[in-house]
Amino acid sequence: MKITAYGHGCIGIETGTKNIIIDPFITENPLAKEKIKLTELKADFILVTHAHFDHTADVDALAKHTGAIIVSNYEIAMHYQAKGHKVHPMNHGGAWNFDFGKVKYVNAVHTSSFGDGTYGGQPGGFVMEADKNIYIAGDTALTMDMKLIPMQTALDLAVFPIGDNFTMGVDDAVVASDFVECNRVLGIHYDTFGYIEIDKEEAKNKFSSASKELILLEVGSSIEV
């Protein structure tokens, strides 16, 4: 399984013959718009954790370009279905077996609304069981619900926001990795804006001190899981 960072909370996942994009925010991301061409991205599925602009700015354009199925909570799915897109609605605690693997929509502690104020349902994250098992937390605080995940899924990678202010920061992400029993963490949602700039070396050292690995990818770079 190959994972590519497209900036902020947006990652691409290649599993088997399928391409999955999470929370596309590229054309309005100052750190990604000059490096990533939206029209060159492949997507069979677009997974959306919540409705905020920095997670949905390019959903419409990417879905039009690729014909991808948009997977999200009921309210977000219906929002895009009304625009003519193919969707798969989910809600908290529910799981579905897609042709690339199993996806479960799990709790996140955050808010969710579109740029015009339209209600975006309750935010969430995704636990994906495919070639490897990945937890994509989305924008969230540290929450005790994370302890439920390893009761059902042994994770190979956890994808956590670490920028603080709007989400949990590095210290809470270290605790979160204990909760989900996964010592390999891909950090997202940092450095894009002034509110979420971090000291990357300090962040890595905090994880290392806890005998964990924090992976911070440059925009456009990839890892194999």
FENPE-V427357 format. One record per pair of residues at least 12 apart in sequence whose ideal C-beta (glycine too) atoms are under 10 Angstrom apart, sorted by the first residue. I is the first residue (numbers start at 1). J is the second residue. Records with the same first field share a line. If there is no record, write none. Layout:
I = J / J
This chain:
1 = 13 / 14 / 15 / 16 / 100 / 101 / 128 / 130 / 131 / 132 / 133 / 134 / 156 / 157 / 223 / 224 / 225
2 = 14 / 15 / 19 / 131 / 222 / 223 / 224 / 225
3 = 15 / 20 / 22 / 132 / 134 / 157 / 159 / 186 / 215 / 217 / 221 / 222 / 223 / 224 / 225
4 = 19 / 21 / 36 / 41 / 217 / 219 / 220 / 221 / 222 / 223
5 = 32 / 36 / 159 / 186 / 187 / 188 / 215 / 216 / 217 / 218 / 219 / 220 / 221 / 222 / 223
6 = 21 / 22 / 23 / 24 / 25 / 26 / 29 / 31 / 32 / 35 / 36 / 38 / 41 / 58 / 188 / 217 / 219 / 220
7 = 24 / 25 / 26 / 29 / 30 / 31 / 32 / 33 / 35 / 36 / 54 / 188 / 189 / 191 / 192 / 217 / 218 / 219 / 220
8 = 23 / 24 / 25 / 26 / 28 / 29 / 30 / 31 / 32 / 54 / 55 / 57 / 161 / 163 / 188 / 189 / 190 / 191 / 192 / 193 / 196 / 219
9 = 22 / 23 / 24 / 25 / 29 / 49 / 50 / 52 / 54 / 55 / 136 / 137 / 138 / 139 / 159 / 161 / 163 / 167 / 188 / 189 / 190 / 192
10 = 22 / 23 / 24 / 25 / 26 / 29 / 32 / 36 / 41 / 54 / 55 / 57 / 58 / 62 / 188 / 189 / 219
11 = 23 / 24 / 47 / 134 / 136 / 159 / 186 / 188 / 217 / 222
12 = 24 / 36 / 41 / 42 / 43 / 222
13 = 43 / 45 / 47 / 100 / 101 / 128 / 130 / 131 / 132 / 134 / 136 / 159 / 225
14 = 42 / 100 / 131 / 222 / 224
15 = 44 / 100 / 101 / 128 / 130 / 131 / 132 / 134 / 225
16 = 99 / 100 / 101 / 130 / 131
17 = 44 / 99 / 100
18 = 42 / 43 / 44 / 45 / 98 / 99 / 100 / 101 / 130
19 = 41 / 42 / 43 / 44 / 45 / 46 / 66 / 68 / 100
20 = 42 / 43 / 44 / 45 / 46 / 47 / 68 / 69 / 71 / 98 / 100 / 101 / 103 / 126 / 128 / 130 / 136
21 = 38 / 41 / 42 / 43 / 44 / 45 / 46 / 47 / 48 / 58 / 59 / 62 / 63 / 66 / 68
22 = 43 / 45 / 46 / 47 / 48 / 49 / 55 / 71 / 126 / 128 / 134 / 136 / 138 / 159 / 188
23 = 46 / 47 / 48 / 49 / 50 / 52 / 54 / 55 / 56 / 57 / 58 / 59 / 72 / 136 / 138 / 139 / 188 / 189
24 = 36 / 38 / 41 / 43 / 46 / 47 / 48 / 55 / 56 / 57 / 58 / 59 / 60 / 61 / 62 / 63 / 68
25 = 52 / 53 / 54 / 55 / 56 / 57 / 58 / 59 / 192
26 = 38 / 41 / 57 / 58 / 61 / 62 / 219
27 = 57 / 58 / 61 / 62
28 = 53 / 54 / 57 / 58
29 = 54 / 57 / 58 / 192 / 193 / 219
30 = 192 / 193
31 = 191 / 192 / 193 / 218 / 219
32 = 58 / 192 / 219 / 220
33 = 219
34 = 219
35 = 218 / 219 / 220
36 = 58 / 219 / 220
38 = 57 / 58 / 61 / 62 / 65 / 66
39 = 61 / 62 / 65 / 66
40 = 65
41 = 58 / 62 / 65 / 66 / 68
42 = 62 / 65 / 66 / 68
43 = 62 / 63 / 65 / 66 / 67 / 68 / 69 / 70
44 = 66 / 67 / 68 / 69 / 98 / 99 / 100
45 = 63 / 66 / 68 / 69 / 70 / 71 / 86 / 88 / 98 / 99 / 100 / 103
46 = 58 / 59 / 60 / 62 / 63 / 66 / 68 / 69 / 70 / 71 / 72 / 80 / 85 / 86 / 87
47 = 68 / 69 / 70 / 71 / 72 / 88 / 90 / 103 / 105 / 124 / 125 / 126 / 128 / 136 / 138
48 = 70 / 71 / 72 / 73 / 76 / 77 / 79 / 80 / 87 / 112 / 120 / 123 / 124 / 126 / 138
49 = 72 / 73 / 76 / 105 / 108 / 110 / 112 / 123 / 124 / 125 / 126 / 136 / 137 / 138 / 139 / 140 / 161
50 = 72 / 73 / 75 / 76 / 108 / 110 / 111 / 112 / 113 / 114 / 120 / 121 / 122 / 123 / 124 / 125 / 138 / 139 / 140
51 = 72 / 73 / 75 / 76 / 79 / 111 / 112 / 113 / 114 / 115 / 118 / 119 / 120 / 121 / 123
52 = 110 / 111 / 112 / 113 / 114 / 115 / 120 / 123 / 138 / 139 / 166
53 = 113 / 114 / 115 / 116
54 = 115 / 139 / 166 / 189 / 192 / 193
55 = 72 / 76 / 112 / 120 / 123 / 138 / 139 / 189
56 = 70 / 72 / 76 / 79 / 80 / 112 / 114 / 115 / 120
57 = 115
59 = 72 / 76 / 79 / 80 / 83 / 85
60 = 79 / 80 / 83 / 84 / 85
62 = 85
63 = 80 / 83 / 84 / 85 / 86 / 87
64 = 83 / 84 / 85
67 = 85 / 86
68 = 85 / 86 / 87
69 = 85 / 86 / 87 / 88 / 98
70 = 83 / 85 / 86 / 87 / 88 / 89
71 = 86 / 87 / 88 / 89 / 90 / 96 / 98 / 103 / 105 / 126
72 = 87 / 88 / 89 / 90 / 91 / 105 / 112 / 120 / 121 / 123 / 124 / 126
73 = 89 / 90 / 91 / 92 / 94 / 105 / 112 / 120 / 121 / 122 / 123 / 124
74 = 87 / 89 / 90 / 91 / 94 / 105 / 121 / 122
75 = 89 / 91 / 112 / 113 / 114 / 118 / 119 / 120 / 121 / 122
76 = 89 / 90 / 112 / 114 / 118 / 119 / 120 / 121 / 123 / 124
77 = 89 / 90 / 91 / 121
78 = 121
79 = 114 / 118 / 119 / 120 / 121
88 = 103
89 = 105 / 121
90 = 103 / 104 / 105 / 124 / 126
91 = 105 / 121 / 122 / 124
92 = 104 / 105 / 106 / 107 / 108 / 121 / 122 / 123 / 124 / 125 / 145
93 = 105 / 106 / 107 / 124 / 148
94 = 106 / 124
95 = 126 / 127 / 129 / 152
97 = 129
98 = 128 / 130
100 = 128 / 130 / 131
101 = 128 / 129 / 130 / 131 / 132 / 133 / 134
102 = 127 / 128 / 129 / 130 / 133 / 153
103 = 126 / 127 / 128 / 129 / 130 / 136
104 = 124 / 125 / 126 / 127 / 128 / 129 / 135 / 149 / 152 / 153
105 = 122 / 124 / 125 / 126 / 127 / 138
106 = 124 / 125 / 126 / 127 / 135 / 136 / 137 / 138 / 140 / 143 / 145 / 146 / 148 / 149
107 = 122 / 123 / 124 / 125 / 137 / 138 / 140 / 143 / 144 / 145 / 146 / 148
108 = 122 / 123 / 124 / 125 / 126 / 136 / 137 / 138 / 139 / 140 / 141 / 143 / 145 / 146 / 161 / 167
109 = 122 / 123 / 138 / 139 / 140 / 141 / 142 / 143 / 144 / 145 / 167 / 168
110 = 122 / 123 / 124 / 125 / 137 / 138 / 139 / 140 / 141 / 143 / 161 / 166 / 167 / 168
111 = 123 / 139 / 166
112 = 124 / 138 / 139
123 = 138 / 139 / 140
124 = 136 / 137 / 138 / 139 / 140
125 = 137 / 138 / 139 / 140 / 143 / 145 / 146 / 149 / 158 / 159 / 160 / 161
126 = 138 / 159
127 = 148 / 149 / 152 / 153 / 155 / 158 / 180
128 = 153 / 155 / 157 / 159
129 = 152 / 153 / 154 / 155 / 156
130 = 225
131 = 156 / 225
132 = 155 / 156 / 157 / 224 / 225
133 = 149 / 150 / 152 / 153 / 154 / 155 / 156 / 157 / 158 / 182 / 225
134 = 153 / 155 / 156 / 157 / 158 / 159 / 182 / 186 / 225
135 = 149 / 150 / 153 / 155 / 156 / 157 / 158 / 159 / 160 / 176 / 180 / 182 / 185
136 = 157 / 158 / 159 / 160 / 186 / 188
137 = 149 / 158 / 159 / 160 / 161 / 167 / 168 / 173 / 176 / 180 / 185 / 188 / 189
138 = 159 / 160 / 161 / 167 / 188 / 189
139 = 161 / 163 / 166 / 167 / 168 / 188 / 189
140 = 160 / 161 / 167 / 168 / 172 / 176 / 189
141 = 161 / 166 / 167 / 168 / 169 / 172 / 176
142 = 160 / 167 / 168 / 169 / 171 / 172 / 173 / 174 / 175 / 176 / 179
143 = 168 / 172 / 176 / 179
144 = 179
145 = 179
146 = 158 / 160 / 175 / 176 / 177 / 178 / 179 / 180 / 181 / 182
147 = 176 / 178 / 179 / 180 / 181
148 = 179 / 180
149 = 179 / 180 / 181 / 182
150 = 179 / 180 / 181 / 182
151 = 181
153 = 180 / 181 / 182
154 = 180 / 181 / 182
155 = 177 / 180 / 181 / 182 / 183 / 184 / 185
156 = 182 / 184 / 225
157 = 182 / 183 / 184 / 185 / 186 / 213 / 215 / 223 / 225
158 = 173 / 176 / 177 / 179 / 180 / 181 / 182 / 183 / 184 / 185 / 186 / 187 / 212
159 = 182 / 185 / 186 / 187 / 188 / 189 / 215
160 = 172 / 173 / 174 / 176 / 177 / 180 / 182 / 185 / 186 / 187 / 188 / 189 / 214
161 = 173 / 176 / 187 / 188 / 189 / 190 / 196
162 = 174 / 176 / 185 / 186 / 187 / 188 / 189 / 190 / 191 / 196 / 198 / 200 / 203 / 206 / 207 / 214 / 216
163 = 187 / 188 / 189 / 190 / 191 / 192 / 193 / 195 / 196 / 197 / 198 / 203
164 = 189 / 190 / 195 / 196 / 197 / 198
165 = 189 / 193 / 194 / 195 / 196 / 197
166 = 189 / 193 / 195 / 196
167 = 188 / 189 / 190 / 196
168 = 189
169 = 190 / 196 / 198 / 203 / 206
170 = 185 / 187 / 190 / 198 / 199 / 200 / 202 / 203 / 204 / 205 / 206 / 207 / 214
171 = 203 / 206 / 210
173 = 185 / 187 / 203 / 206 / 207 / 212 / 214
174 = 203 / 206 / 207 / 209 / 210 / 212 / 214
175 = 210
177 = 207 / 210 / 212 / 213 / 214
178 = 210 / 212
182 = 212 / 213
183 = 207 / 210 / 211 / 212 / 213 / 214
184 = 207 / 212 / 213 / 214 / 215 / 223 / 225
185 = 207 / 212 / 213 / 214 / 215 / 216
186 = 213 / 214 / 215 / 216 / 217 / 223 / 225
187 = 200 / 203 / 204 / 207 / 214 / 215 / 216 / 217
188 = 215 / 216 / 217
190 = 203 / 216
191 = 216
198 = 216
200 = 214 / 216
201 = 216
203 = 216
204 = 216
